[in-house]
Amino acid sequence: MMYARRYMMLRMRILQALRLFGIVASDVTDLQAAINLYRTKSQNPRQAIITRSQAKKHVAIMVKELIDDLLVGQLDKMVEYAKGFEQEFLGWL
């Protein structure tokens, strides 16, 4: 019990001293949260590489699907449809 009280008193004194520099308790809490997040992320850098690699593959697949769907699937059909009645406009095709 005595150690907990000493810890709390020391903590209060430190926070009071930090206030002189414009640092409040929420700043300390936010900093600790950022440190904890960094520690969690930095423990497994290999997983970050794998995740990034999978994201790049996923983007490539999505772009290919988008191109196939929009350009090949829809725009080509629209051009074919428009050729019949817009020959002057589409004469360059």
C-alpha positions in Angstrom: 0.0 0.0 0.0 2.8 2.4 0.9 4.5 1.9 -2.5 1.3 2.6 -4.3 0.8 5.9 -2.4 4.4 6.9 -3.1 4.0 6.1 -6.7 0.8 8.2 -6.9 2.5 11.2 -5.1 5.5 11.0 -7.4 3.3 10.8 -10.4 1.3 13.9 -9.3 4.5 15.8 -8.7 5.8 14.9 -12.2 2.5 15.9 -13.8 2.6 19.3 -12.0 6.1 19.9 -13.2 5.2 19.0 -16.7 2.3 21.6 -16.7 5.0 24.3 -16.5 5.9 23.2 -20.1 2.3 23.0 -21.3 2.1 19.2 -21.0 -1.1 17.8 -19.4 -2.1 14.4 -18.3 -4.0 13.6 -21.5 -0.8 14.3 -23.5 1.0 11.7 -21.4 -1.8 9.2 -21.9 -1.8 9.8 -25.7 2.0 9.4 -25.8 1.7 6.1 -23.9 -1.0 4.9 -26.3 1.3 5.8 -29.3 4.2 4.0 -27.7 2.1 0.9 -27.1 0.9 0.9 -30.7 4.4 1.2 -32.0 5.6 -1.6 -29.8 2.8 -3.8 -31.1 3.5 -3.0 -34.7 7.3 -3.2 -34.5 7.2 -6.7 -32.9 6.3 -8.3 -36.2 7.8 -6.4 -39.2 7.5 -9.5 -41.4 3.7 -9.5 -41.0 3.7 -5.8 -42.1 5.6 -6.8 -45.3 3.2 -9.7 -46.0 0.1 -7.4 -45.4 1.5 -4.8 -47.7 2.3 -7.4 -50.4 -1.2 -8.8 -50.2 -2.7 -5.3 -50.5 -0.6 -4.6 -53.6 -1.8 -7.9 -55.2 -5.4 -7.1 -54.2 -5.2 -3.6 -55.9 -3.8 -5.2 -59.1 -6.7 -7.7 -59.2 -9.2 -4.9 -58.6 -7.7 -2.7 -61.3 -7.8 -5.6 -63.8 -11.4 -6.4 -62.9 -12.4 -2.7 -63.3 -10.7 -2.4 -66.7 -12.3 -5.7 -67.9 -15.7 -4.7 -66.6 -15.8 -1.0 -67.7 -13.6 -0.9 -70.8 -14.2 -4.3 -72.3 -17.6 -5.1 -70.9 -19.4 -1.8 -71.1 -17.5 0.8 -73.2 -16.9 -1.5 -76.2 -20.6 -2.4 -76.3 -21.5 1.3 -76.1 -19.2 2.1 -79.0 -20.6 -0.7 -81.1 -24.1 0.5 -80.3 -23.2 4.1 -81.3 -21.5 3.1 -84.5 -24.8 2.5 -86.2 -26.3 6.0 -85.8 -23.2 8.2 -85.3 -21.1 7.2 -88.3 -19.9 10.8 -88.9 -18.8 11.2 -85.3 -17.2 7.8 -85.0 -15.8 7.7 -88.5 -12.2 7.5 -87.1 -13.0 4.0 -85.5 
